[in-house]
């Protein structure tokens, strides 16, 4: 196939993948909507009922909320929507991967020489990390957040950031480009997964506290999530994987590439500064967990701050702030 044919394939499958990610998002939204609220009634006799964690001599009876269908009906519909959403995500991922590969073949190089290519590649890394975590940690419960991110990034890239395939600018002609950007993209995907898990951790832990403190009902959608403790551990594992990769890609490979391209290892360029700020926040997250024993809400708060800093670096600095990395703009 000619480069033009590869470009046509990429320009076709990337928007198609965007639509399918959006359909997966709708399916996951339906999954959450179909999860019925269950009324939890605290009773004195714990026999043959679900004992509330942390309670003394009390237990919970789970009964359908007023006017609701049987719990098994709502749960089965919710689980079916979850499976459909995951299958659609797999299909969109395959098309997404084809789109990124054919974009590279059309350009005759690695497909991250401008902001459009960096967007479709980094979002592909988000999908890769998510699907791997689904198999390893069973995190399909963050499917709604992941598909929102993927559909939004690909939609923005297709509608506003698209740039025809072409040669790299001279500063990017280095194998350090492959090392630097691929490490940044993969760790950015992991930061996104860790951030989404941390957000849901805060929601679930708050609901758990309300149940234990006052016998308040927990929505079925939250009851089906893993325990907040398990979610906290999952976020830590994902971010512990991402941090050394970000360290190598941004603080080792990046300066080496900068010396090759611009004759200096570090120049306090806005992109370099915010990449360093991102590193500092996640370093604080891991340090606080390892030395101060921070767990739970405080650790999740730092993880969410780190994710917000990464998003600022990825979106605002790339698109709105001029600097030596301006090649990454539109």
C-alpha positions as CSV (number, residue, x, y, z in Angstrom):
1,X,0.0,0.0,0.0
2,X,1.1,3.5,-0.7
3,X,1.5,6.2,2.1
4,X,-1.6,7.8,0.8
5,X,-3.6,4.6,1.2
6,X,-2.3,4.1,4.7
7,X,-3.3,7.7,5.5
8,X,-6.8,7.0,4.2
9,X,-7.1,3.9,6.4
10,X,-5.9,5.8,9.4
11,X,-8.3,8.7,8.8
12,X,-11.2,6.2,8.5
13,X,-10.5,3.9,11.5
14,X,-9.6,6.6,14.1
15,X,-13.1,8.4,13.8
16,X,-14.7,4.9,13.8
17,X,-12.9,4.0,16.9
18,X,-14.0,7.2,18.5
19,X,-17.7,6.4,17.8
20,X,-17.3,2.9,19.2
21,X,-15.6,4.2,22.3
22,X,-18.6,6.5,22.7
23,X,-21.0,3.5,22.3
24,X,-19.0,1.7,25.0
25,X,-19.3,4.8,27.2
26,X,-23.1,4.8,26.7
27,X,-23.2,1.1,27.6
28,X,-21.2,1.7,30.8
29,X,-23.4,4.6,31.7
30,X,-26.4,2.2,31.2
31,X,-24.6,-0.3,33.5
32,X,-24.4,2.3,36.3
33,X,-28.0,3.5,35.7
34,X,-29.4,0.0,35.9
35,X,-27.8,-0.7,39.3
36,X,-30.7,-0.4,41.7
37,X,-30.4,1.2,45.1
38,X,-30.8,-1.3,47.9
39,X,-32.3,-0.4,51.3
40,X,-30.0,-1.6,54.1
41,X,-31.9,-2.1,57.3
42,X,-29.8,-2.5,60.5
43,X,-31.4,-5.2,62.7
44,X,-30.5,-6.5,66.1
45,X,-30.4,-10.2,65.3
46,X,-27.4,-11.1,63.0
47,X,-28.6,-14.6,62.2
48,X,-28.8,-15.4,58.5
49,X,-28.1,-11.8,57.4
50,X,-25.2,-9.8,56.1
51,X,-23.2,-8.4,59.0
52,X,-22.1,-4.8,58.6
53,X,-18.3,-4.5,58.7
54,X,-17.1,-2.8,61.9
55,X,-20.5,-3.1,63.7
56,X,-20.9,-4.7,67.1
57,X,-23.9,-7.1,67.4
58,X,-25.7,-5.5,64.5
59,X,-26.3,-6.7,61.0
60,X,-27.7,-5.5,57.7
61,X,-30.6,-7.0,55.7
62,X,-30.5,-6.2,52.0
63,X,-34.0,-5.8,50.5
64,X,-35.1,-4.1,47.3
65,X,-35.7,-0.4,47.4
66,X,-39.4,0.6,47.3
67,X,-40.8,0.1,43.8
68,X,-37.7,-1.5,42.5
69,X,-37.3,-4.8,40.7
70,X,-35.6,-7.7,42.4
71,X,-31.9,-7.2,42.9
72,X,-31.0,-10.1,40.6
73,X,-32.9,-8.5,37.7
74,X,-31.1,-5.2,38.0
75,X,-27.8,-6.8,38.6
76,X,-28.1,-9.1,35.6
77,X,-28.9,-6.1,33.3
78,X,-26.1,-4.1,34.8
79,X,-23.6,-7.0,34.3
80,X,-24.8,-7.4,30.7
81,X,-24.2,-3.7,30.0
82,X,-20.8,-4.0,31.5
83,X,-19.8,-6.9,29.3
84,X,-21.2,-5.1,26.2
85,X,-19.2,-2.0,27.1
86,X,-16.0,-4.0,27.6
87,X,-16.5,-5.8,24.2
88,X,-17.1,-2.5,22.5
89,X,-13.9,-1.2,24.1
90,X,-11.9,-4.1,22.8
91,X,-13.3,-3.5,19.3
92,X,-12.5,0.2,19.4
93,X,-9.0,-0.6,20.7
94,X,-8.3,-2.8,17.8
95,X,-9.4,-0.1,15.3
96,X,-7.5,2.5,17.4
97,X,-4.3,0.4,17.2
98,X,-4.8,0.0,13.4
99,X,-5.3,3.7,13.1
100,X,-2.1,4.6,15.0
101,X,0.0,2.0,13.1
102,X,-1.3,3.0,9.6
103,X,-0.6,6.7,10.6
104,X,3.0,5.8,11.2
105,X,3.2,3.8,8.0
106,X,1.7,6.8,6.1
107,X,4.3,9.2,7.6
108,X,7.2,6.7,7.4
109,X,8.1,7.2,11.0
110,X,6.9,6.8,14.5
111,X,3.4,8.4,14.8
112,X,4.0,11.1,17.4
113,X,5.5,14.1,15.6
114,X,2.6,16.5,16.3
115,X,-0.2,17.0,18.8
116,X,-2.7,15.0,16.8
117,X,-0.4,12.0,16.7
118,X,0.6,12.4,20.3
119,X,-3.1,12.5,21.3
120,X,-4.0,9.3,19.4
121,X,-0.9,7.5,20.7
122,X,-1.3,8.5,24.3
123,X,-5.0,7.6,24.3
124,X,-4.0,4.3,22.9
125,X,-1.7,3.8,25.8
126,X,-4.6,4.6,28.2
127,X,-6.6,1.8,26.4
128,X,-3.7,-0.6,26.6
129,X,-3.1,0.0,30.4
130,X,-6.8,-0.3,31.1
131,X,-7.3,-3.6,29.2
132,X,-4.2,-5.0,30.9
133,X,-5.5,-4.0,34.3
134,X,-8.9,-5.5,33.5
135,X,-7.1,-8.9,33.1
136,X,-4.8,-8.4,36.1
137,X,-6.8,-6.5,38.6
138,X,-10.4,-6.8,37.3
139,X,-10.9,-3.0,37.0
140,X,-13.7,-3.1,34.4
141,X,-15.7,-1.0,36.9
142,X,-13.8,2.1,35.8
143,X,-14.9,1.5,32.2
144,X,-17.2,4.5,32.2
145,X,-14.4,6.9,33.1
146,X,-11.9,5.3,30.7
147,X,-14.3,5.4,27.7
148,X,-15.2,9.0,28.5
149,X,-11.5,9.9,28.4
150,X,-10.8,7.9,25.2
151,X,-13.8,9.2,23.3
152,X,-13.1,12.8,24.4
153,X,-9.4,12.7,23.5
154,X,-9.9,11.0,20.1
155,X,-12.9,13.3,19.3
156,X,-10.8,16.4,20.1
157,X,-7.9,15.1,18.1
158,X,-10.0,14.2,15.0
159,X,-12.1,17.5,15.0
160,X,-9.5,20.1,16.0
161,X,-6.0,18.7,16.1
162,X,-5.8,16.8,12.8
163,X,-2.6,17.4,10.8
164,X,-1.8,15.6,7.5
165,X,1.0,13.0,7.8
166,X,4.3,14.5,6.9
167,X,8.0,14.4,7.8
168,X,9.4,15.2,11.2
169,X,11.0,18.6,11.9
170,X,14.8,18.2,12.2
171,X,14.9,18.4,16.0
172,X,12.9,15.2,16.2
173,X,15.2,13.0,14.1
174,X,16.5,10.8,16.9
175,X,15.9,7.4,18.3
176,X,15.6,9.1,21.7
177,X,12.2,10.4,20.4
178,X,10.9,6.8,20.4
179,X,12.3,6.1,23.9
180,X,11.2,9.4,25.4
181,X,7.7,9.7,24.0
182,X,6.8,6.0,24.3
183,X,7.8,6.0,28.0
184,X,5.8,9.2,28.6
185,X,2.7,7.9,26.8
186,X,2.6,4.6,28.7
187,X,3.2,6.2,32.1
188,X,0.6,8.8,31.2
189,X,-1.9,6.0,30.4
190,X,-1.1,4.5,33.8
191,X,-1.5,7.9,35.6
192,X,-5.0,8.1,34.0
193,X,-6.0,4.7,35.2
194,X,-4.6,5.4,38.7
195,X,-6.4,8.8,38.8
196,X,-9.8,7.2,37.8
197,X,-9.4,4.5,40.4
198,X,-8.5,7.1,43.1
199,X,-11.7,9.1,42.3
200,X,-13.9,6.1,42.6
201,X,-12.0,5.1,45.8
202,X,-13.1,8.4,47.4
203,X,-16.7,7.9,46.4
204,X,-16.8,4.3,47.6
205,X,-15.0,5.0,50.9
206,X,-17.4,7.9,51.7
207,X,-20.4,5.5,51.0
208,X,-18.9,2.9,53.3
209,X,-18.4,5.3,56.1
210,X,-22.0,6.5,55.8
211,X,-23.2,2.9,56.0
212,X,-21.2,2.1,59.1
213,X,-21.9,5.3,60.9
214,X,-25.7,5.5,60.4
215,X,-27.0,2.5,58.5
216,X,-27.5,4.6,55.4
217,X,-28.3,2.7,52.2
218,X,-25.5,2.2,49.7
219,X,-26.5,2.4,46.0
220,X,-26.2,-0.9,44.2
221,X,-23.8,0.7,41.7
222,X,-21.3,1.4,44.5
223,X,-22.0,-1.9,46.3
224,X,-20.8,-3.8,43.2
225,X,-17.5,-2.0,43.3
226,X,-14.5,-3.6,45.2
227,X,-13.9,-2.5,48.7
228,X,-12.2,0.8,49.1
229,X,-9.2,-0.9,50.6
230,X,-8.8,-3.0,47.4
231,X,-9.2,0.0,45.2
232,X,-6.5,1.9,47.2
233,X,-4.2,-1.0,46.6
234,X,-4.9,-1.1,42.9
235,X,-4.2,2.6,42.5
236,X,-0.9,2.2,44.3
237,X,0.2,-0.7,42.1
238,X,-0.6,1.1,38.9
239,X,1.1,4.3,40.0
240,X,4.1,2.4,41.4
241,X,4.5,1.0,37.9
242,X,4.1,4.3,36.1
243,X,6.5,6.4,38.3
244,X,9.8,4.8,37.4
245,X,8.8,4.7,33.7
246,X,8.0,8.5,33.8
247,X,11.3,9.1,35.6
248,X,13.3,7.3,32.9
249,X,11.3,8.7,30.0
250,X,11.1,12.3,31.1
251,X,14.1,12.9,33.4
252,X,16.6,10.7,31.7
253,X,15.7,10.1,28.1
254,X,14.1,13.6,27.7
255,X,17.3,15.6,28.7
256,X,19.5,13.3,26.6
257,X,17.2,14.0,23.6
258,X,17.2,17.7,24.5
259,X,21.0,17.8,24.4
260,X,21.0,16.1,21.0
261,X,18.3,18.4,19.6
262,X,19.1,21.8,21.2
263,X,22.5,21.5,22.7
264,X,21.4,21.6,26.4
265,X,20.1,19.0,28.8
266,X,17.7,21.2,30.7
267,X,16.4,24.7,29.8
268,X,13.4,25.2,32.1
269,X,11.1,25.1,29.1
270,X,7.4,25.2,30.2
271,X,7.0,21.6,29.1
272,X,10.1,20.5,31.1
273,X,8.9,22.4,34.2
274,X,5.5,20.9,34.2
275,X,6.8,17.4,33.5
276,X,9.1,17.9,36.6
277,X,6.1,19.1,38.7
278,X,4.2,16.0,37.7
279,X,7.2,13.9,38.8
280,X,7.4,15.7,42.1
281,X,3.7,15.1,42.9
282,X,3.9,11.4,42.2
283,X,7.2,11.2,44.1
284,X,5.4,12.7,47.0
285,X,2.6,10.2,46.7
286,X,5.0,7.2,46.8
287,X,7.1,8.8,49.5
288,X,4.1,9.5,51.7
289,X,2.9,5.9,51.4
290,X,6.3,4.4,52.1
291,X,7.5,6.6,55.0
292,X,4.5,8.3,56.6
293,X,2.2,5.3,56.0
294,X,-0.4,7.4,54.2
295,X,-3.2,5.3,52.8
296,X,-6.7,5.9,51.8
297,X,-8.1,9.4,51.3
298,X,-4.9,11.4,51.7
299,X,-3.0,9.2,49.3
300,X,-5.9,9.3,46.8
301,X,-6.0,13.0,47.0
302,X,-2.3,13.2,46.0
303,X,-2.9,10.8,43.2
304,X,-5.8,12.9,41.9
305,X,-3.7,16.1,42.1
306,X,-0.9,14.3,40.2
307,X,-3.4,13.3,37.5
308,X,-4.7,16.9,37.2
309,X,-1.1,18.2,36.8
310,X,-0.5,15.6,34.1
311,X,-3.6,16.6,32.3
312,X,-2.6,20.3,32.5
313,X,0.8,19.4,31.1
314,X,-0.7,17.3,28.3
315,X,-3.5,19.7,27.3
316,X,-2.7,23.3,28.4
317,X,1.0,23.4,28.1
318,X,1.0,21.5,24.8
319,X,-1.7,23.6,23.1
320,X,-1.5,27.1,24.8
321,X,2.0,27.7,26.1
322,X,4.8,28.4,23.7
323,X,8.3,27.1,24.2
324,X,10.9,24.7,22.7
325,X,8.3,22.0,22.6
326,X,6.0,24.1,20.3
327,X,6.5,21.4,17.6
328,X,3.9,19.5,19.6
329,X,1.2,22.0,18.9
330,X,-1.4,22.0,16.0
